[in-house]
Amino acid sequence: MVNRRLLRVKAFQQMYAYWTQERAQYQLAFDGLTAIFQPDLSLMIAKEDQTPRLEGLRKLAEIQLTEFFQGVPTEETIPAEALEAAKSVHRIYQNNVAKIAKELKSTMVVEVESIFKQYLKMLYFIQALPMIGQWDEQRRLLENPIKTSVISKNKVLAIMPKWRDLQQAFADYNIGWSEDEENMLKKVFIEGILPDEAFVSYLPTAGKDVIADIEMIKYILKNYLLKHPIMAEYFEEKDLNWHLNKDVVKSLATKTFKVEALEDLQIQPLGLQWEDDKKFFEDLFDYCVKEDLQLTQWVNDQTKNWDTERLATTDLIILKMAVAEMIQFPSIPVKVSINEFIEVAKNYSTPKSGSFINGILDVISIRLISEKIIQKSGRGLIDIASK
């Protein structure tokens, strides 16, 4: 099932995408000022004569724009033309960045929820095994005595087409298959399942023992539908983050058939408390976007001895996200947040990032707790006493 560690990674990926696009919009804002203060070639004034005044206005507008970005109150009066230009490009920046954040947040949720659809697809492939077995037997005719069509006697496979909740889920999520997908499963069957001695030995007993039937489905799922190179390539092409999502699909699919009786079969939820988990990583993303200036300041205060140009972008984003979580979610212990983002750093940043992140976050958390910016309650109080 989906867990919060995976959600933190998803939020981190979207925050990295947001930061990249936000930086591009930041640069475009300054480029916009350059475009605004170009000489007007339609005037009867030489370009060379216009340039000094326009350059002066552009520089003043750039100073003002920088102050807008830094959230610094304006103290000096500048020409209205320069002020209006700075306001204009800053408004465009704000609108564009807001759209980017909204789209990335939506994509983040859709991507996680699509894991459930991949899980249903796996169940659909399992349900199709009797048809594949029938096709295989007819394909071989008298060449091989193996009766693969008897796989249809497997009690799990027999009940799946009659499983109302499952068939409704297939309909709701538009789960089916293309001709290419059908051919793919046939190829997996021929190359992997058919030569498998355990599968061949099972066939004569199909349908005679419910436990054996369930175990064979789990065996095929584990060794072929989740592991065969053809299946891996298929899901990797469909999902750029399959390396992350496959463990969730595996968990959901395996748990579906981890039963001792057919009446215990049920569709697994994406998460035990998906709505709460969804709100958690949406709120984390929103807070990081909204409070970026303040989060950056807290991190910068603690990394003054580091060359900011050499500080890995991933480390900076991870630090800000960890601080955001410590502040925004009172019930999550500080140590949990630190440990979780250390794991993100180990997998998505530099080799030394884990220890670096640990040290910086420990100091920041002590400071923010003392300033009552981090305030924990309930379970979140577990490690506060040691700070």
C-alpha positions in Angstrom: 0.0 0.0 0.0 1.0 3.6 -0.4 2.9 4.9 2.6 4.0 8.3 3.6 7.7 7.7 2.7 6.6 7.2 -0.9 4.4 10.4 -0.7 7.4 12.4 0.6 9.4 11.2 -2.4 6.5 12.2 -4.8 6.2 15.6 -3.2 10.0 16.0 -3.4 10.0 15.2 -7.1 7.2 17.8 -7.8 9.0 20.4 -5.6 12.1 19.8 -7.7 10.1 20.3 -10.9 8.5 23.4 -9.3 11.8 24.9 -8.3 13.2 24.3 -11.9 10.2 26.0 -13.5 10.0 28.8 -10.9 13.7 29.6 -11.6 12.9 29.8 -15.3 10.0 32.2 -14.6 12.3 34.2 -12.4 14.8 34.7 -15.2 12.0 35.5 -17.7 10.8 38.3 -15.4 14.2 40.0 -15.8 14.2 39.3 -19.5 10.8 41.0 -19.6 12.3 44.2 -18.2 15.0 44.1 -20.9 12.2 43.8 -23.6 10.2 46.6 -22.0 13.1 49.0 -22.1 14.2 48.5 -25.7 14.6 51.7 -27.8 11.5 52.6 -29.8 12.6 52.6 -33.4 9.4 54.4 -34.5 10.4 57.6 -32.7 12.3 60.4 -34.4 15.0 60.0 -31.7 18.1 58.1 -32.5 18.5 54.7 -30.8 21.8 55.8 -29.2 20.1 58.8 -27.7 17.3 56.7 -26.1 19.6 54.1 -24.6 21.1 55.9 -21.6 17.7 56.8 -20.2 16.2 53.4 -20.9 19.2 51.6 -19.4 18.8 53.7 -16.2 15.1 52.9 -15.9 15.8 49.2 -16.5 18.4 49.0 -13.8 16.0 50.7 -11.3 13.3 48.4 -12.3 15.6 45.4 -11.8 16.4 46.6 -8.3 12.7 47.0 -7.6 11.9 43.6 -9.0 14.6 42.0 -6.9 13.1 43.6 -3.8 9.7 42.2 -4.8 11.2 38.7 -5.0 12.9 39.1 -1.7 9.8 40.4 0.0 11.7 43.6 1.0 9.5 46.7 1.6 10.2 49.5 -0.9 11.8 52.5 0.7 13.1 54.6 -2.2 11.0 56.3 -4.8 11.8 55.4 -8.3 10.3 56.8 -11.6 6.7 55.6 -12.2 7.7 54.0 -15.5 10.3 51.8 -13.8 8.0 50.9 -10.9 5.1 49.9 -13.2 7.4 47.8 -15.4 8.7 45.9 -12.3 5.1 45.4 -11.1 4.0 44.2 -14.5 6.6 41.5 -14.9 6.2 40.5 -11.2 2.5 40.0 -11.7 3.2 37.8 -14.7 5.7 35.8 -12.7 3.2 35.3 -9.8 0.4 34.2 -12.2 2.6 31.8 -14.1 4.2 30.3 -10.9 0.7 29.8 -9.4 -0.4 27.9 -12.5 2.7 25.8 -12.4 2.2 24.9 -8.7 -1.4 24.1 -9.3 -0.6 21.8 -12.2 2.2 20.0 -10.4 0.1 19.5 -7.3 -2.7 18.0 -9.5 -0.2 15.8 -11.4 1.3 14.6 -8.1 -2.1 13.3 -6.8 -3.1 11.8 -10.2 0.2 9.9 -10.4 -0.2 8.3 -7.0 -3.8 7.5 -7.6 -2.8 5.9 -11.0 -1.0 3.2 -9.0 -4.4 1.8 -8.1 -5.2 1.5 -11.8 -1.9 -0.3 -12.4 -2.9 -2.7 -9.6 -6.3 -3.3 -11.3 -4.5 -3.9 -14.6 -2.5 -6.7 -12.8 -5.7 -8.3 -11.6 -7.1 -8.0 -15.2 -4.1 -9.9 -16.5 -4.6 -12.6 -13.9 -8.3 -12.9 -14.8 -7.2 -13.4 -18.5 -5.1 -16.5 -17.8 -7.9 -19.0 -18.6 -8.3 -17.5 -22.0 -4.6 -17.5 -22.6 -4.4 -21.2 -21.5 -7.2 -22.1 -23.9 -5.4 -20.2 -26.7 -2.1 -21.9 -25.9 -3.6 -25.4 -26.0 -5.2 -24.8 -29.4 -2.1 -23.3 -30.7 -0.1 -26.4 -29.9 -2.8 -28.9 -31.1 -1.2 -32.4 -30.9 2.4 -31.2 -30.6 2.4 -31.2 -26.8 0.1 -33.1 -24.4 0.1 -30.3 -21.7 -3.6 -29.3 -21.2 -3.1 -25.6 -20.3 -6.9 -25.0 -20.8 -7.5 -26.7 -17.4 -6.1 -23.6 -15.7 -9.7 -22.4 -16.0 -10.6 -24.8 -13.2 -8.6 -22.8 -10.8 -11.2 -21.7 -8.3 -9.8 -18.2 -8.0 -9.8 -17.7 -11.8 -13.3 -19.2 -12.0 -14.7 -16.7 -9.5 -13.0 -13.5 -10.8 -15.4 -12.9 -13.7 -18.3 -13.2 -11.2 -16.6 -10.9 -8.6 -19.0 -7.9 -8.8 -16.8 -5.4 -7.0 -13.8 -6.3 -9.2 -15.8 -6.1 -12.5 -17.3 -2.8 -11.4 -13.8 -1.5 -10.6 -12.7 -2.6 -14.1 -15.6 -0.7 -15.6 -15.1 2.4 -13.4 -11.4 2.7 -14.3 -11.8 1.6 -17.9 -9.6 -1.4 -17.4 -9.2 -3.6 -20.5 -6.4 -4.5 -22.9 -5.2 -3.8 -26.3 -4.2 -6.3 -28.9 -0.6 -5.6 -28.1 -1.1 -6.2 -24.4 -2.9 -9.5 -25.2 0.0 -10.6 -27.4 2.4 -9.5 -24.7 0.7 -11.7 -22.1 0.7 -14.6 -24.5 4.4 -14.2 -25.0 5.0 -14.2 -21.3 2.9 -17.4 -21.0 4.9 -19.1 -23.8 8.3 -18.0 -22.7 7.9 -18.1 -18.9 4.8 -19.8 -17.5 4.5 -22.8 -19.9 8.0 -24.1 -19.4 7.7 -23.8 -15.6 7.7 -27.3 -14.0 5.8 -26.1 -11.0 3.0 -24.8 -13.2 2.9 -27.9 -15.4 2.8 -30.1 -12.3 0.0 -28.1 -10.9 -2.3 -28.3 -14.0 -3.8 -31.9 -13.4 -4.9 -30.8 -9.9 -6.3 -27.4 -10.8 -9.6 -26.8 -9.0 -9.2 -29.7 -6.5 -7.7 -27.7 -3.7 -8.6 -24.1 -3.0 -5.3 -23.4 -1.1 -3.3 -24.9 -4.0 -5.3 -22.8 -6.4 -4.6 -19.6 -4.4 -0.9 -20.5 -4.1 -0.6 -21.0 -7.9 -2.0 -17.5 -8.6 0.4 -16.0 -6.1 3.2 -18.0 -7.7 2.4 -16.7 -11.3 1.9 -13.2 -10.0 5.2 -13.1 -8.1 7.4 -14.9 -10.7 5.9 -13.7 -14.0 3.4 -10.9 -13.9 5.6 -8.9 -11.5 9.0 -10.1 -12.5 9.3 -11.2 -16.1 11.4 -8.9 -18.2 8.6 -8.4 -20.7 6.2 -7.3 -18.0 8.8 -5.0 -16.4 9.5 -3.3 -19.8 5.8 -2.9 -20.3 5.2 -1.1 -17.0 8.4 0.9 -17.3 7.1 2.3 -20.6 3.8 3.1 -19.1 5.1 4.7 -15.9 8.4 6.6 -15.7 8.3 6.1 -11.9 7.7 2.3 -12.1 10.8 1.7 -10.0 9.0 3.5 -7.2 5.5 2.4 -7.8 6.0 -1.3 -8.5 6.5 -2.1 -4.8 3.0 -0.6 -4.1 1.4 -2.6 -6.9 3.2 -5.8 -5.7 2.0 -5.2 -2.2 -1.6 -4.6 -3.2 -1.7 -7.5 -5.6 0.0 -9.9 -3.2 -2.3 -8.9 -0.4 -5.4 -9.5 -2.6 -4.6 -13.2 -2.8 -3.2 -13.6 0.7 -6.3 -15.4 1.8 -7.4 -18.9 2.9 -10.9 -18.8 1.5 -12.5 -17.4 -1.7 -15.0 -15.4 0.3 -12.0 -13.5 1.8 -11.0 -12.0 -1.6 -11.4 -8.3 -1.7 -10.0 -5.3 -3.6 -7.3 -3.6 -1.7 -7.5 0.1 -1.0 -4.7 2.3 -2.3 -4.0 3.2 1.4 -5.6 2.4 4.7 -6.3 6.1 5.2 -5.8 7.5 1.7 -7.8 10.7 2.2 -5.7 11.6 5.2 -2.5 10.7 3.4 -3.6 12.6 0.3 -4.2 15.7 2.5 -0.8 15.2 4.1 1.3 15.5 0.9 -1.0 18.1 -0.7 -0.6 20.3 2.4 3.2 19.6 2.5 3.5 20.7 -1.1 1.3 23.8 -0.6 3.2 24.9 2.5 6.6 24.6 0.7 5.3 26.7 -2.2 3.6 29.3 0.0 6.4 29.8 2.6 9.4 29.3 0.3 11.0 32.6 1.2 10.8 31.9 5.0 11.9 28.3 4.6 14.8 29.4 2.5 15.8 32.0 5.1 15.8 29.4 7.9 18.0 27.1 5.9 20.3 29.9 4.7 20.8 31.0 8.3 22.2 27.6 9.1 24.3 27.1 6.0 26.1 30.5 6.0 29.5 28.7 6.0 28.6 26.8 2.9 29.0 28.2 -0.6 25.4 28.5 -1.7 26.3 28.1 -5.3 27.8 24.6 -4.4 25.0 23.6 -2.2 23.1 20.8 -4.1 19.7 21.9 -5.3 18.3 18.6 -4.1 19.8 19.2 -0.6 18.2 22.7 -0.4 14.8 21.4 -1.4 15.0 18.4 1.0 16.0 20.7 3.9 13.1 23.1 3.2 10.6 20.3 2.9 11.8 18.7 6.2 11.5 22.1 8.0 8.0 22.6 6.5 6.9 19.1 7.7 8.2 19.8 11.2 6.3 23.0 11.4 3.1 22.1 9.5 2.3 18.7 11.1 2.2 18.8 14.9 1.5 15.1 15.3 4.6 14.0 13.5 7.7 13.7 15.8 10.7 15.9 14.7 13.0 12.8 14.6 10.6 11.1 12.2 10.6 14.0 9.8 14.4 14.2 10.0 14.9 10.5 9.4 12.4 10.4 6.5 14.2 13.2 4.7 17.6 11.7 5.3 16.3 8.6 3.4 15.1 10.9 0.6 18.6 12.5 0.5 20.3 9.1 0.4 18.4 8.1 -2.7 18.1 11.4 -4.5 21.0 13.5 -3.6 24.8 13.3 -3.2 26.6 10.4 -1.3 27.3 12.7 1.6 23.9 14.4 1.7 22.5 12.1 4.4 24.9 13.2 7.2 24.8 16.8 6.0 21.0 16.9 6.1 21.0 15.2 9.5 23.3 17.8 11.0 21.6 20.9 9.5 18.1 19.7 10.4 19.0 18.9 14.0 20.3 22.4 14.6 17.4 24.1 12.8 14.8 22.0 14.7 16.4 23.0 18.1 16.3 26.6 17.1 12.7 26.6 15.9 11.5 24.6 18.9 13.1 27.2 21.2 11.4 30.0 19.3 8.1 28.1 19.5 7.8 28.0 15.7 7.8 24.2 15.9 5.0 23.2 18.3 4.1 19.6 18.6 1.1 17.8 20.1 0.1 14.2 20.8 2.4 11.7 19.2 4.6 14.6 17.9 5.8 15.3 21.5 7.7 12.0 21.7 11.2 13.4 21.1 10.6 17.1 22.0 12.0 16.7 25.5 15.4 15.7 24.2 15.8 18.8 22.1 
